[in-house]
Amino acid sequence: METTSILFAGVGGQGIILASQIVAQVAFSVGYVAKESEIHGMAQRGGSVVSHVRFGKEVYSPLIPKGNADYLVALEALEGLRNIDYVKPTATIIFNTRRVIPATANPGKIPYPENVLQQLIKSGFHTIEVNASGLAQNLGSQRVENIILLGALSRFLLFPVEAWERVIASNVPPKTIELNLAAFAQGRLAIQ
């Protein structure tokens, strides 16, 4: 198996780093070499956060070269579009419909684009839209959007569901295990 590369993109507070750590741990738990690295600026203020995960028989660097990501998991619409240059032409993009308008935005001068999904589709990528925000709201907590998107991603990675569930349970607070496992299951159901 070649190296699989997954890029997570969003804004601070969306659980991007936790999601990428879970993927790396699941890959490692089933026998792959896995590396993870994140880049975040003003993450606590809603700034951009990007995390790279790579796994395979041999992985020499945690960073994904531009044009080489197999998957892009966009927790926030515009951040996904901003990082499109990292994905290869055959990549799958899992796109959360949620929009987070940065506090520093000036809608009068540079409005938030209305057609982000259409731009991704127009670029020719296999793009899957997931309303993780709506699913999380139905579960009673916006904080599980990242786990919902992991559930969607899990449909494309051939890891046992039990491995995912075990790693998720070991990475979230004990009182939220049931909620997070339900979120993971909802994400899997979102991809048929």
C-alpha positions in Angstrom: 0.0 0.0 0.0 1.2 3.5 -0.8 1.1 6.3 1.6 -2.4 7.7 2.2 -2.5 11.5 2.9 -5.4 13.3 4.6 -5.6 17.0 5.1 -8.0 18.5 7.7 -8.8 22.2 7.3 -11.0 24.5 9.4 -10.9 27.1 12.1 -9.8 27.0 15.7 -12.2 25.4 18.1 -13.6 22.8 15.6 -11.6 19.9 16.9 -9.3 19.5 13.9 -6.3 18.5 15.9 -8.3 15.9 17.8 -9.7 14.5 14.6 -6.3 14.2 12.9 -4.8 12.5 16.0 -7.6 10.0 16.0 -7.0 9.1 12.4 -3.3 8.7 13.0 -3.9 6.5 16.1 -6.4 4.3 14.3 -3.9 3.8 11.4 -1.2 2.9 13.9 -3.4 0.6 15.8 -4.0 -1.5 12.7 -0.3 -1.8 11.9 0.6 1.2 9.7 3.3 3.8 10.2 1.4 7.0 10.9 2.5 10.6 11.2 0.5 13.7 12.0 1.4 17.4 12.1 -0.7 20.5 12.5 -0.3 24.1 11.6 -2.3 26.7 13.5 -2.0 30.4 13.8 -4.6 32.2 15.9 -6.5 29.0 16.5 -8.2 30.2 19.7 -9.6 33.2 17.9 -11.1 31.4 15.0 -8.0 31.4 12.9 -7.1 28.8 10.3 -6.0 25.4 11.4 -4.7 22.8 9.1 -3.6 19.3 10.1 -1.7 16.7 8.0 -2.1 12.9 8.5 -0.1 10.4 6.5 0.0 6.6 6.9 1.3 3.6 5.1 4.1 1.0 5.2 6.7 3.7 5.3 6.1 7.4 5.9 9.1 9.8 5.8 7.4 13.1 6.5 4.2 14.1 8.2 3.7 17.0 5.8 1.7 16.5 2.7 3.3 18.0 -0.4 1.0 20.2 -2.4 -1.1 18.3 -4.9 -0.7 15.0 -3.0 -3.6 14.7 -0.5 -5.9 11.8 -1.1 -8.6 13.3 1.1 -9.5 16.8 2.3 -11.8 17.0 5.3 -13.0 20.5 5.4 -14.7 21.3 8.7 -15.4 24.8 7.4 -16.3 25.6 3.8 -14.0 28.4 2.9 -11.0 26.8 4.7 -11.5 23.8 2.5 -11.5 25.9 -0.6 -8.3 27.8 0.6 -6.5 24.5 0.9 -7.6 22.9 -2.4 -4.0 23.2 -3.8 -3.0 20.3 -1.5 -5.3 17.7 -3.1 -4.6 15.5 -6.1 -7.0 15.4 -9.0 -8.4 12.0 -7.9 -8.9 13.2 -4.3 -12.2 13.0 -2.3 -13.3 16.1 -0.5 -15.6 15.7 2.5 -17.1 19.1 3.0 -19.0 20.4 6.0 -21.7 22.8 5.0 -21.0 25.0 8.0 -19.7 28.5 7.4 -17.6 30.3 10.1 -17.1 33.9 9.2 -13.9 35.1 10.7 -14.1 37.9 13.3 -11.6 39.8 11.1 -13.7 39.7 8.0 -14.9 42.8 6.4 -18.1 41.8 4.6 -18.3 45.2 2.8 -15.0 44.8 1.1 -14.5 41.0 0.9 -17.7 39.1 1.4 -17.8 35.4 2.3 -18.3 33.6 -1.1 -21.7 32.1 -1.5 -20.7 29.3 -4.0 -17.9 27.4 -2.2 -19.4 24.0 -2.8 -19.9 24.8 -6.5 -16.3 26.0 -6.8 -15.1 22.7 -5.3 -17.3 20.6 -7.6 -16.3 22.8 -10.6 -12.7 22.0 -9.9 -13.4 18.4 -10.8 -12.9 16.8 -7.3 -15.1 14.1 -5.9 -16.9 16.3 -3.4 -19.2 15.0 -0.7 -21.3 17.5 1.3 -22.1 16.6 4.9 -24.3 18.7 7.1 -22.3 17.9 10.2 -23.6 21.0 12.0 -27.2 19.8 11.6 -26.4 16.3 12.6 -24.5 17.5 15.6 -27.4 19.8 16.6 -29.7 16.7 16.4 -27.4 14.9 18.8 -27.4 17.9 21.2 -23.8 19.2 20.8 -22.1 21.2 18.2 -18.8 20.0 19.6 -19.1 16.6 17.7 -19.0 17.9 14.1 -15.4 16.7 13.8 -16.4 13.2 14.9 -19.3 13.2 12.5 -16.9 14.0 9.7 -14.5 11.2 10.9 -17.5 8.9 10.5 -17.9 10.0 6.9 -14.2 9.7 6.3 -14.2 6.2 7.8 -16.3 5.0 4.9 -13.3 5.5 2.6 -10.6 4.1 4.9 -10.6 0.4 5.3 -10.1 0.3 9.0 -12.4 -1.8 11.2 -15.2 0.2 12.8 -14.1 -1.3 16.2 -10.7 0.3 15.8 -12.3 3.7 15.2 -14.6 3.3 18.2 -11.8 2.2 20.5 -9.6 5.1 19.6 -12.4 7.7 19.8 -13.4 6.4 23.3 -9.8 6.7 24.5 -9.4 10.3 23.2 -12.6 12.0 24.5 -13.7 12.7 28.0 -15.3 9.7 29.6 -18.7 11.4 30.1 -18.8 12.1 26.3 -17.9 8.7 24.9 -21.5 7.7 24.2 -22.2 11.1 22.4 -19.0 10.8 20.3 -19.7 7.2 19.3 -23.2 8.3 18.3 -21.7 11.1 16.2 -19.3 8.7 14.5 -22.2 6.4 13.6 -24.2 9.4 12.2 -21.2 10.4 10.0 -21.0 6.8 8.7 -24.7 6.9 7.9 -24.3 10.2 6.0 -22.2 8.4 3.4 -24.2 5.6 1.6 
